[in-house]
Amino acid sequence: MSTTVWIILAGALMTYLTRVGGHLVLSRFDRVHPRVEAGLNAVPAAVLTTLVAPAAVSGGPAEMISLAAAGAVALFWGGMMPMFLTGAAVLIALRHFVG
């Protein structure tokens, strides 16, 4: 197999082990402390920020327009999935048709 396939398989295995490990650790407790729960609830926003921040800082016009479109969808229609789909669709379209 190629190196790329091995990297994908290793990444999938590590992702799986991370998720299972977190579940096993948290399942040992009867009650999770509210501060721990608040920290765990903040993880998705932190991950999204690490994915979007580089494009927001160093992106071109296509990235800026797609971020604005995704932000507008988030403000007016709400929901994470419509926001992601709109941002991705606008970015793909602009990169394909504009340049």
C-alpha positions as CSV (number, residue, x, y, z in Angstrom):
1,M,0.0,0.0,0.0
2,S,1.1,3.6,-0.6
3,T,2.3,5.9,2.1
4,T,-0.9,8.0,1.8
5,V,-3.1,5.0,2.6
6,W,-1.0,4.2,5.7
7,I,-1.3,7.9,6.8
8,I,-5.1,7.8,6.4
9,L,-5.4,4.5,8.3
10,A,-3.2,5.8,11.1
11,G,-5.2,9.0,11.3
12,A,-8.4,7.1,11.4
13,L,-7.1,4.7,14.1
14,M,-5.8,7.6,16.3
15,T,-9.1,9.4,15.9
16,Y,-11.0,6.3,17.0
17,L,-8.7,5.7,20.0
18,T,-9.0,9.3,21.1
19,R,-12.8,9.1,21.0
20,V,-13.0,5.8,22.8
21,G,-10.4,6.9,25.4
22,G,-12.5,10.0,26.2
23,H,-15.6,7.9,26.5
24,L,-13.9,5.4,28.8
25,V,-12.5,8.1,31.0
26,L,-15.8,10.0,31.4
27,S,-17.8,6.8,31.8
28,R,-15.9,6.1,35.1
29,F,-17.6,9.1,36.8
30,D,-21.2,9.1,38.0
31,R,-21.4,12.9,37.6
32,V,-19.3,15.2,35.6
33,H,-18.3,18.5,37.3
34,P,-20.0,21.5,35.7
35,R,-16.7,23.2,34.9
36,V,-15.5,20.0,33.0
37,E,-18.8,19.9,31.2
38,A,-18.5,23.6,30.2
39,G,-15.0,22.9,28.9
40,L,-16.1,20.0,26.9
41,N,-19.0,22.0,25.4
42,A,-16.5,24.6,24.3
43,V,-14.4,22.2,22.3
44,P,-16.4,22.3,19.0
45,A,-16.2,26.1,18.9
46,A,-12.5,26.0,19.6
47,V,-11.9,23.5,16.8
48,L,-14.0,25.5,14.4
49,T,-12.0,28.6,15.3
50,T,-8.7,26.8,14.5
51,L,-10.1,25.8,11.1
52,V,-11.5,29.2,10.1
53,A,-9.0,31.6,11.6
54,P,-6.2,31.0,9.1
55,A,-8.6,31.6,6.2
56,A,-9.9,34.7,7.9
57,V,-6.5,36.1,8.4
58,S,-4.6,35.2,5.2
59,G,-7.4,34.3,2.8
60,G,-8.2,36.0,-0.5
61,P,-11.5,37.5,-1.7
62,A,-13.1,34.1,-2.2
63,E,-12.5,33.1,1.4
64,M,-13.7,36.5,2.7
65,I,-16.9,36.3,0.7
66,S,-17.6,32.7,1.8
67,L,-17.0,33.6,5.5
68,A,-19.4,36.6,5.1
69,A,-22.0,34.3,3.5
70,A,-21.6,31.7,6.2
71,G,-21.9,34.4,8.8
72,A,-25.1,35.8,7.3
73,V,-26.6,32.3,7.2
74,A,-25.7,31.8,10.8
75,L,-27.2,35.1,11.9
76,F,-30.5,34.9,9.9
77,W,-31.3,31.2,9.6
78,G,-29.3,29.7,12.4
79,G,-28.0,26.1,12.5
80,M,-24.5,24.8,12.0
81,M,-25.2,22.6,9.0
82,P,-26.7,25.3,6.8
83,M,-23.9,27.6,7.7
84,F,-21.2,25.0,6.8
85,L,-22.9,24.0,3.6
86,T,-23.3,27.6,2.5
87,G,-19.8,28.6,3.3
88,A,-18.4,25.5,1.5
89,A,-20.6,25.9,-1.5
90,V,-19.8,29.6,-1.9
91,L,-16.1,29.0,-1.5
92,I,-16.1,26.1,-4.0
93,A,-18.1,28.2,-6.6
94,L,-15.9,31.2,-6.2
95,R,-12.7,29.2,-6.5
96,H,-14.0,27.4,-9.5
97,F,-15.5,30.3,-11.5
98,V,-13.5,33.3,-10.4
99,G,-10.1,32.0,-10.3
